[in-house]
Amino acid sequence: MMKKDLISITDYSKDEYLKIMKLAAEFEENPNQELLKGKVVASLFFEPSTRTRLSFETAISRLGGRIVGFADPGSSSATKGETLHDTIKMVSNYADLIVMRHPLEGAARYAAEISPVPVINAGDGANQHPTQTLLDMYSILKTQGTLDNMNIFMVGDLKFGRTVHSLLMAMSEFGNPIFNFIAPEELQMPKVYKLFLKEKGIRFFEHTEFTNIISEADIIYMTRVQKERFSDPIEYEKVKNIYILNNAMLKNTKPNVKILHPLPRVNEIHTDVDSNEKAYYFTQALNGVFTREAIIAHTMNLK
C-alpha cells in the first residue's frame, strides 16, 4: 500500500478533511484506543514546541504507541553536523511513523521523499502547519455546526504565520467563505495566497485595523507576531504590540463568534478575554489531541 504523508494541507482532499473531523469526534468520545500497540513513532522537533509536541505525544500514548525522538536538536547528532538526510534515513529504521517540526520551509517534504515510513509535518518554517489546520477546522465545526459560509478574520502575523496559510487553503474548499486579513504592511498575507483565493473566486478583504468591523466575524483567528522570524529586532519592536484584543472589543460581536489562537500568545489577547464565553483557544488546544489521534489513525490505515 502506498504510504500516506501529511506535509501540506493540500495533501488531503475535502473528503479526507471530513473523514478526519468524523474520526476526531470519535476519539473525543473514546480517546483511549490501542490502535498503535506494538508501533513506534519518532517525534523529531528541530524547533521549540509545547502544544504540538505534547498533544502529539499524548495522542500517541492514548493510542498505545511508543515514542522515541527529541524535543531539542541540541541533544541530537545535528550538533555534530549530521544532515537531515542522514537523520531521517537513520530514524526511519527505528520507527513506523515520523512526526517532524523543522525551521526550514520544505524540510518536511524533503524528509517524506527520503523516508520509507509516513511523515507528518508538525510545522516547517513559515510554510505549512497542516495538523494545526485540521484541529482548527474541528474547532470551527464544533462551535459553528458547519464549515460553510464562514467569515474568518485573520489577525496579526499573516506573512510568517504558517497556521493561517494552511487554514486559508483548507477552508477555501467549503461553501462561500469570506476572509478578512488584518495586518500591518510589514506582515500582510503573501501574494501567493491572495492569488490562490482570486483564482478560486473567493472573497477577501485587507485591513490595517479591525475595531470597526469586528462585529461581522464568525471566527477571529489571532496570531502572535513571531520574533524568531525577524532578522531585524527593530522591525519586530515596531509591530509586536500592534493588535491587542480585549474584552470590551467583543461587546457587539456575533453571539456565535469564537476566538481562536494557535498559541502561544504573548499579549495579542488580553487575559480579560479568557473568561469570555467567546474565547475558545484553550479548548482548541485540547481538540488537538483528538484531531492528531485521527490524523495518525488515518495515516497508518488504522481506521
N, C-alpha and C positions, 0 to 999 in steps of 0.2 A: 504494500500500500504506500502511495506517495506521502511523504512526510508533510505535516501541516506546520508552517511557521506563521507567527503573527508579528510582522515587522512594521507595516504601515496599516492604518485603519482601512485602507482600500484593499487590503488582502482578503477582507471579508466582504461578502455580498450583503444586501439588505436582509435576505432570508437568514443569513448567519447572525446578523445583529439581533434579529428577533428570536432566534434559537438561543443565543446567549442570555437574552432577557428572561426567557422562559426557564432556562436552567438555573439562572441566578435566583429566581423566585423559589425554585425547588430547593436549592441549597439554603436559602434563608429559612425555609420551613424545617429543614433537616440538614444542618451543616456538617455533621459528623458521619462520614461515609468512607468505608475502607477501600476506595477505588484505586488508591495508589500503593496499596500494600505490596511490599517487595520491590518498589520502584525508588530510584534515587533521582533527586532534582538538584542541579547545580545552580546556586544563586551567586551570580558574579556581578558585584556592584563596584564599578570603577569610579563611581561618583557618589557623594553622600546621599543618603535617603533614609527616611524614617517610615512614613506611611506605606510607601510602595513595597519596600523590602519586608517590613514586618507583616503587612497584610498578605503578601505572597507566602511568607514562611508560615503564617497562621493557616492559610488555605491549604498548603502542602501538608501541614501537621494534621489538620482536620480530615484530610483525605487519606491519612495513614501512610504518607510517604516519608522518606528520609531526606535530609538537607545536607549538602556539602557546599563549600564555597567560601566567599569572603565578603565582608562589608567595607573593607578598606584596601585599595590596591597596594598600599604600603606594606601589607602583610603577604603580598603575592610576589611571584618571580618577575612581575613587571618592573619592580625596583632594580632588578639585576639586568634589565634590558631585554627581557623576553618579549617577543612580538605578540600582537593579538592573534595572529595566525596560529602561532605555536601554542598559545594558551588554550584556544578553542579546540585545536586538534587533540591536545592532551586531555582536557576536561571531558570532551565527548566520549573518550574511552571509559570514563567512570560513571557517567550519568545517562539517564533515559530522556532527560529534558534539560534545557538550559534557559534560565531567566537571566537577562543581562541588561544592565544600565551602563552607559558609556558617555563621556562628554563630547565625543566626536560624532557629527552628523554622518550617517551612512555606516557606522561601525556595526550596528545590529544586522543590517543587510549583508555586510561582508561576512559576519560570523555565520549567518544562515547558509551562505554559499559554501562555506568550508565544512560546516558541521553535518555529520550523518544523522544526528538526532535533532528533533524540533527545537527551534529557538523562539522565545518570546521576548519582544523588545519592551523593556521596562523604562524606556526613555533614552533617546540618543541626541544629545546636544539640544539645539533649538528646533530640531526636526519634528519628531513624532513621539507620542505617548499613547499608543492605542488602547492599552488596558485601562488607563485613566479615563479615556473617552467612553469606553463601554460601561464603566461604573457611573460616569456622569449621565449617560443615556438611561441607565437603570434608575438613577435618582430622579431624572425628569419624568420617566414613565410612572414611577411610583407616586410622585407628588402631583402630577398633572393628569394622569389617567390616559395619556396619549403622547405620541411623539410628533403628531401632525400639528400644523398651524401655530407653531411656537414663535413668539417674538423674543429673541435672545439678545440680551445686552452683554457684550464682552468688554470688560473694563480693565485698563492698566497696560501691562506689557504685552502688546499684541505682536510685536516684532520678534521677540525671542521666545514667546510663550508657546511651547510645543503642545500644551493641552488645548489651547484654543484652535490651533491649526488642525489638529485631529478631529476635534468636536465639530468644527465647521464642515469638514468634509463628510463626516458621517451623517449629520443632521440634514444635509442637503439631499439625502435620499428619501426624506419624508415630506409629506404634503405641505406646500405653501409656507415654508419658514421665512421669517424676516430676521435679518441680523443688523444690530446697531453696534458699531465699533466706536468705542470711546477711548482715545489715547492721545498723548501729546505727539507733536510732529515727529519727534525722535523715535517713537515706539509704535508707529502706525502698523496696521496689518500689512504684511508684504504683498506686493503687487501680484505675485503668482497666485495667491489665494483669492484675491479680488477678481482676477481674470477667470479663475475656476468658477466662481459664482456667476459671473456675467455669461459665461458660455452655457451655463445651465439655466439661465433666465431667472435667477433667484435675486430677490431684492436685498440690498444692503445700503446702509447709510453710515457716514462717518461724522464724528463729532469730537470736539475737544473738551466738552463738559456735558454732564448728564443730569444735573439737578432739575432742570425744567422739563425733561422728557421721561424721567424715570417711571412715571405713572403708567406708561404704555407697556412696561416689561412683564413678561411671564416668568422669565428666568434672568436673574442678574448674576453673571459669572465674573467674579472679581479675581484678579491675578496680582501676584507680587511682582514688583519691579526687581528683576534678578541682578543683584550686584555682581555675581560671578560671571555674567555675560558681558560686562563692560570692561573695556581695556583702559578707559579714561575715568578715574574716580570722580573728576569734576562733573562729567556728564551724568554720572549716576546721582550725584548730590542734587543736581538740577531737577531731576524728575522723581526722586524716590518717594516724596510725600504728596504727589500731585493730586491723587484721588484718595479720599478717606470717606468711606460710607459710615454714617452714623444713624442712630435710631430715629432721630427727628426726620431724616430724609425719607423714611419709609411710610410716613403718615398717610399720604394719599396714593399709595401704590395699590395694585390689584389685590383682592383677598387671596388669590391663588399664588401670588408671586413667591418664588423661593430664591434664596441667596445661596449660590454655590461658590466654592473656592477649592482648588486642588491642594491647598496648604503646602508648606507652612505659610502663615500670614506673618507680616511684620507689623504694620499699623494701618493697612489699607481698609480693614474693617475694625471699627471701634468696638471695644469689648461690651459697650452698652447694647450692641445688636444681638449678642449671644442669647439673651433671654427672650428675644422676639420670636414668635412662632414662625416667622418667615425665614429665620436663619436655619439652614439645613446642612451646613458644611461638616459638622461633626458626624451626623448620621450618614452623610455622603461618604465619609471616610470608612465607616463601618460597612457600607454597601460594597466597598472594595474587596472585602474578604469573600463575600458570596459571588461576586462577579468574577473574581480571579479563580475561584473554585470552578466556576462554569467554563472559563477560558481554558484552564488546564484539562478539564474533562473532555472538552471539545477537541483540543489539540492532540490529546493522547488517545482519541477514539474510545473513551471510557463510557460515554453516554450516547 
